[in-house]
């Protein structure tokens, strides 16, 4: 059974989510919030300010300092705690991070179980302080619509929709018994799921990009090289011809947005740069010259803090991950020296037990960056990458900063993350208040 069918109709998902475990929403309907006596974290300059008041009106930060006053506002006593922007995960898979592969098989006859798991994980993501995510592959449009309608609790989502892959590419997830749609006429299960488009040649790539844009994609995800979690494509292979990749870029640019590519190697990334791609996902096998080229062209690198392979991983996956893990330390250090625009995300897939560690994975950046640099990356810099969607951005307004006029996605944090970054790894204890779009979604006070 296709996952698209499992997640539809939207009314089923909404009905299920209305029964999901609730969390504190006191004040969610208030038009104004007044944070009294808070220290604002300046994520751009890496400074924590002196105590001030911050007024939220509607979904925007209306005033900071002496002008932050309103007799009718709901008051939140900051008691000198840190007020910072919501966290942003720039490489998230909202549907497939909530489910294991066993879930997909075991629940094929019970779609409501899958829908409930996806909705519950969406809620937990928000409660971990991630008020925005960039979803870079999978069935997502229905969940995003439900969140935006207020029927499901979750972060803002910048959706890519189905990934776009060549035959035998990283997004070709066919089982051994599944044959080519082109030759035998039947779409692969992963295509029916809304996970991927297997598209070959300029015309098919154009059609796949336009299908995602029609569905509401804010950016396009293309598979430009091999991967570690797929069975058929070695990590070293380059995927899509220059003409095919340019077709995707042209179609995206016609809609005012951009293409990001899954790629690890120098050859794959250089082809993508030549094609006009604006962002690279992963990149752990890049060299210094290619990173300097990315910096000179303004191409983003959105990467992860991968942990070592474990014994319970599939042996093939462990072998494919080996060079990627080895290259990680060199890549982050070189990219920083080269001045590449950097973003961070987790890229969890089919391991729902890992999601509870989403915040903790941020700490892996400490090997190469200061706490101030890390906090800037997971708020301001990731927000700048989201803004690359231009007019296709689903939400108007600035994120990643606590400034007048910015969108009110805020965390009231116990402790000073500039001095002790560990505080953001325990959101249940240290995030006293979470505000998304001007509404309180968690209040421990």
VOGU-3710 file (C-alpha; in Angstrom, 3 decimals, decimal comma):
1> xxxxxxxxxx> 0,000/0,000/0,000  1,387/3,424/-0,901  2,291/5,859/1,856  0,512/8,607/-0,060  -2,658/6,586/0,331  -1,821/5,883/3,967  -1,468/9,570/4,744  -4,593/10,589/2,825  -7,250/11,794/3,096  -6,170/14,811/5,100
11> xxxxxxxxxx> -9,359/14,613/7,147  -8,197/11,248/8,538  -4,897/12,723/9,649  -6,606/15,719/11,250  -9,081/13,540/13,111  -6,285/11,367/14,441  -4,155/14,306/15,479  -6,970/15,890/17,435  -6,724/12,875/19,728  -2,943/13,123/20,112
21> xxxxxxxxxx> -1,559/13,754/23,624  -1,933/17,438/24,443  0,686/19,727/25,904  0,424/23,038/27,704  -0,992/25,766/25,502  -1,994/28,314/28,086  -2,133/31,702/26,431  -2,087/30,252/22,903  -4,991/32,504/21,930  -3,496/35,690/23,428
31> xxxxxxxxxx> -2,885/38,542/20,987  0,032/39,938/23,000  2,778/38,400/25,102  5,139/40,380/27,281  8,393/38,690/28,268  9,519/40,598/31,329  13,122/40,650/32,534  14,801/38,498/29,882  18,315/38,560/28,462  18,141/38,496/24,674
41> xxxxxxxxxx> 20,621/36,260/22,881  22,052/38,104/19,880  22,792/35,131/17,631  24,523/37,256/14,977  27,097/38,838/17,301  27,232/36,060/19,886  26,290/38,252/22,834  23,824/37,986/25,692  22,216/41,309/26,512  21,262/42,932/29,787
51> xxxxxxxxxx> 17,751/42,320/31,151  14,962/43,885/29,060  11,295/43,384/28,249  10,176/41,966/24,899  6,646/42,456/23,536  5,099/40,037/21,054  2,042/41,247/19,170  0,317/38,760/16,901  3,068/36,653/15,335  5,787/39,350/15,412
61> xxxxxxxxxx> 8,195/40,816/17,913  6,695/44,281/18,345  9,139/45,974/20,715  12,264/45,376/22,799  13,246/47,558/25,746  11,464/50,649/27,019  8,774/50,522/24,327  7,831/46,940/25,257  4,727/47,672/27,270  1,061/46,787/26,936
71> xxxxxxxxxx> -1,437/46,679/29,773  -3,469/43,905/28,131  -0,590/41,547/27,361  -0,110/38,186/28,986  3,034/38,527/31,094  5,721/35,855/31,163  8,214/36,425/33,969  11,657/35,799/32,511  13,494/36,110/35,830  16,693/36,965/33,979
81> xxxxxxxxxx> 16,635/33,879/31,789  17,779/33,746/28,151  15,384/34,550/25,317  16,640/33,154/22,022  15,246/32,282/18,574  13,706/28,876/17,930  16,040/26,181/16,650  16,043/25,212/12,964  16,909/21,809/11,474  17,966/22,342/7,859
91> xxxxxxxxxx> 17,877/18,650/6,869  14,819/16,896/8,264  12,453/14,204/6,960  9,231/14,806/8,884  7,465/11,639/7,774  10,278/9,137/7,510  12,005/10,156/10,731  8,807/9,253/12,589  8,616/5,722/11,173  10,814/2,665/11,060
101> xxxxxxxxxx> 10,865/0,403/8,051  9,165/-2,196/10,247  6,387/0,333/10,922  5,709/0,652/7,209  5,391/-3,102/6,826  3,543/-3,867/10,055  1,027/-1,049/9,717  0,196/-1,495/6,036  -3,316/-2,513/6,975  -3,727/0,175/9,651
111> xxxxxxxxxx> -2,965/3,597/8,166  -4,253/5,375/11,254  -1,277/4,017/13,225  1,193/5,541/10,806  -0,641/8,855/10,724  -0,726/8,993/14,521  3,015/8,306/14,761  3,865/11,014/12,253  1,631/13,545/14,003  3,022/12,699/17,431
121> xxxxxxxxxx> 6,625/13,053/16,235  5,777/16,383/14,640  4,583/17,571/18,034  7,660/16,259/19,809  9,916/18,027/17,289  8,302/21,330/18,194  8,623/20,581/21,912  12,345/20,029/21,440  12,483/23,702/20,431  12,703/23,196/16,674
131> xxxxxxxxxx> 10,214/25,759/15,475  11,241/25,357/11,803  12,559/22,521/9,655  13,578/22,196/6,025  12,060/18,908/4,854  14,281/17,581/2,069  12,471/14,480/0,901  9,294/12,523/1,420  5,497/12,779/1,550  5,056/16,061/3,384
141> xxxxxxxxxx> 2,505/18,395/1,816  -0,515/17,018/3,713  1,254/17,166/7,083  2,458/20,717/6,442  -1,066/21,820/5,490  -2,435/20,295/8,690  0,171/22,078/10,829  -0,445/25,406/9,107  -4,202/24,965/9,610  -3,647/24,495/13,335
151> xxxxxxxxxx> -4,954/20,942/13,292  -1,594/19,289/13,937  1,094/20,582/16,265  4,500/20,904/14,703  7,205/23,199/13,351  7,069/25,394/10,293  8,013/23,249/7,309  9,891/24,220/4,160  8,953/21,205/1,978  10,821/19,748/-0,993
161> xxxxxxxxxx> 8,334/16,972/-1,665  9,552/13,800/-3,345  13,272/13,611/-4,053  14,231/13,451/-7,731  16,579/10,657/-8,762  17,887/9,028/-11,887  17,443/5,287/-12,413  20,016/3,566/-10,164  20,376/6,817/-8,245  20,203/7,434/-4,515
171> xxxxxxxxxx> 16,428/7,877/-4,694  15,842/4,667/-6,685  14,445/2,705/-3,745  12,939/-0,155/-5,736  12,827/-3,604/-4,201  14,521/-6,379/-6,224  11,218/-7,536/-7,696  10,224/-4,037/-8,875  11,000/-3,304/-12,508  11,389/-0,013/-14,347
181> xxxxxxxxxx> 8,288/2,130/-14,824  9,695/3,288/-18,152  9,907/-0,231/-19,580  7,148/-2,022/-17,703  4,671/0,773/-16,961  4,205/0,425/-13,206  5,450/3,103/-10,777  7,733/1,918/-8,005  6,283/1,690/-4,509  8,538/4,545/-3,374
191> xxxxxxxxxx> 7,109/6,716/-6,155  3,561/5,876/-5,112  4,545/6,692/-1,546  5,516/10,218/-2,534  9,085/9,509/-1,453  10,780/9,935/-4,829  10,461/10,518/-8,553  12,648/8,274/-10,697  13,234/10,610/-13,626  15,641/10,177/-16,547
201> xxxxxxxxxx> 16,350/12,695/-19,276  15,651/16,385/-19,420  11,904/16,058/-20,031  11,260/13,723/-17,089  13,368/15,858/-14,761  11,439/18,970/-15,792  8,131/17,190/-15,186  9,224/15,896/-11,769  10,387/19,333/-10,614  7,158/20,921/-11,796
211> xxxxxxxxxx> 5,067/18,267/-10,043  6,747/19,128/-6,750  6,325/22,850/-7,353  2,662/22,273/-8,128  2,334/20,460/-4,813  3,827/23,379/-2,882  7,579/22,719/-2,770  9,660/25,590/-1,411  12,870/24,101/-2,866  13,803/21,075/-4,979
221> xxxxxxxxxx> 15,934/18,129/-3,838  17,942/16,303/-6,506  20,127/13,236/-6,020  23,506/14,070/-7,579  25,601/11,233/-6,178  25,655/7,923/-4,353  24,587/7,413/-0,752  25,269/5,361/2,345  21,723/4,200/3,063  20,887/2,898/-0,422
231> xxxxxxxxxx> 21,748/-0,543/-1,783  22,355/0,066/-5,468  24,533/3,166/-5,787  28,127/3,326/-4,512  29,057/6,546/-2,713  31,625/7,447/-5,384  29,230/7,541/-8,360  28,099/10,786/-9,999  24,416/11,026/-10,839  22,577/13,073/-13,460
241> xxxxxxxxxx> 24,178/14,590/-16,501  24,897/18,283/-16,617  21,949/18,814/-18,964  19,534/16,963/-16,683  20,709/18,910/-13,651  20,474/22,209/-15,491  16,892/21,336/-16,422  16,014/21,037/-12,722  17,752/24,336/-11,932  15,984/26,143/-14,780
251> xxxxxxxxxx> 12,560/24,855/-13,738  13,167/25,831/-10,104  14,504/29,266/-11,005  11,459/29,907/-13,184  9,482/29,580/-9,947  11,894/31,809/-8,032  13,464/29,067/-5,960  16,498/26,781/-5,974  17,820/23,222/-6,202  19,737/21,475/-3,441
261> xxxxxxxxxx> 21,578/18,233/-4,149  22,519/15,127/-2,233  26,248/14,709/-2,964  29,462/13,735/-1,223  32,198/13,809/-3,841  34,210/16,462/-5,637  33,027/15,338/-9,083  29,339/15,348/-8,166  29,509/18,716/-6,427  31,492/20,428/-9,177
271> xxxxxxxxxx> 28,946/19,270/-11,751  26,150/20,591/-9,539  27,889/23,959/-9,181  28,306/24,171/-12,945  24,593/23,445/-13,330  23,672/26,354/-11,043  22,714/24,459/-7,901  22,562/26,715/-4,825  23,044/24,211/-2,001  24,813/20,892/-1,356
281> xxxxxxxxxx> 23,637/18,390/1,247  26,366/16,357/3,020  29,696/17,003/1,195  31,906/15,021/3,575  34,283/13,924/0,776  35,011/17,397/-0,609  38,471/18,888/-0,989  39,684/22,383/-0,179  39,648/23,640/-3,770  36,013/22,629/-4,245
291> xxxxxxxxxx> 35,007/24,233/-0,957  36,749/27,451/-2,022  34,825/27,275/-5,304  31,580/26,908/-3,371  32,479/29,930/-1,256  33,281/32,045/-4,314  29,982/31,100/-5,976  27,888/31,566/-2,819  26,837/27,899/-2,783  25,617/26,661/0,607
301> xxxxxxxxxx> 26,835/23,503/2,329  24,192/21,895/4,534  25,815/19,071/6,467  25,512/16,928/9,566  27,373/15,778/12,665  27,454/12,056/11,977  28,230/9,577/14,719  30,354/6,464/14,190  28,696/3,376/12,755  27,390/0,764/15,176
311> xxxxxxxxxx> 27,540/-3,017/15,058  23,788/-3,327/14,560  23,973/-1,437/11,257  23,780/-3,382/8,029  27,355/-4,388/7,032  26,980/-2,743/3,606  25,888/0,518/5,217  28,815/0,413/7,658  31,234/-0,063/4,774  29,700/2,769/2,739
321> xxxxxxxxxx> 29,721/5,115/5,738  33,430/4,568/6,488  34,906/7,177/4,101  32,107/9,627/4,920  32,778/9,417/8,656  36,522/9,743/8,046  35,988/12,773/5,821  33,678/14,598/8,217  36,327/16,183/10,443  38,353/17,401/7,463
331> xxxxxxxxxx> 35,289/18,770/5,684  33,937/20,911/8,537  37,379/22,378/9,270  38,137/23,104/5,605  34,688/24,544/4,947  35,061/26,920/7,875  38,477/28,084/6,643  37,189/28,506/3,088  34,316/30,718/4,211  31,541/28,515/2,816
341> xxxxxxxxxx> 28,025/29,425/3,906  27,222/26,622/6,341  23,983/25,104/7,576  23,318/22,169/9,887  20,704/19,426/10,021  20,284/15,912/11,361  19,117/13,770/8,401  17,497/11,087/10,573  15,706/8,347/8,628  13,678/5,335/9,816
351> xxxxxxxxxx> 15,194/5,426/13,319  12,452/7,069/15,421  14,272/6,257/18,656  17,036/8,638/17,507  14,737/11,655/17,323  14,959/12,290/21,069  18,651/13,099/20,474  17,958/15,798/17,862  19,193/18,569/20,172  22,152/16,523/21,355
361> xxxxxxxxxx> 23,444/16,170/17,790  24,025/19,932/17,739  26,738/19,423/20,336  28,767/17,447/17,812  29,639/20,758/16,153  31,795/21,709/19,151  34,764/19,926/17,586  35,025/22,715/14,983  32,998/25,701/16,226  32,551/27,843/19,321
371> xxxxxxxxxx> 29,188/27,876/21,114  28,455/31,309/19,636  29,194/30,045/16,108  27,020/26,976/16,660  24,079/28,951/18,015  24,326/31,294/15,038  24,355/28,351/12,635  21,306/26,559/14,069  19,252/29,762/14,227  20,306/32,733/12,072
381> xxxxxxxxxx> 22,313/30,903/9,409  19,792/28,108/8,935  17,119/30,804/8,649  19,133/32,476/5,895  19,133/29,184/4,010  15,363/28,918/4,422  15,062/32,412/2,964  16,778/31,188/-0,201  13,337/29,908/-1,254  12,390/33,523/-1,983
391> xxxxxxxxxx> 8,781/33,922/-3,051  8,242/30,182/-2,645  8,915/30,481/1,067  5,700/29,424/2,793  6,065/31,965/5,613  6,708/35,675/5,231  9,033/37,273/7,744  12,483/36,975/9,285  13,506/34,074/11,499  16,602/33,173/13,487
401> xxxxxxxxxx> 16,879/36,447/15,424  15,218/38,210/18,352  14,677/41,611/16,773  11,783/44,015/16,341  9,707/42,975/13,342  10,990/39,378/13,280  8,629/36,425/13,493  7,973/35,385/17,079  9,509/31,911/17,240  11,159/32,040/20,661
411> xxxxxxxxxx> 12,674/29,913/23,419  12,937/31,009/27,060  15,983/29,079/28,216  17,235/28,278/31,695  20,955/29,074/31,610  23,372/30,771/29,239  24,002/28,613/26,128  26,963/30,812/25,162  28,753/29,613/28,299  27,243/26,120/28,467
421> xxxxxxxxxx> 25,918/24,837/25,143  24,791/21,686/26,909  21,626/23,462/28,100  20,065/23,243/24,625  20,532/19,456/24,606  17,936/19,026/27,382  14,852/20,882/26,137  12,442/19,220/28,561  14,342/20,664/31,519  15,802/23,884/30,121
431> xxxxxxxxxx> 13,249/25,251/27,644  10,766/26,825/30,044  8,655/28,479/27,334  8,393/27,729/23,622  6,610/30,174/21,320  5,906/29,493/17,662  4,271/32,127/15,456  3,441/34,221/18,517  1,618/31,376/20,304  2,773/29,675/23,472
441> xxxxx> 3,086/25,944/22,768  4,890/25,071/25,985  4,984/26,833/29,339  6,604/25,267/32,374  5,958/28,363/34,528
//
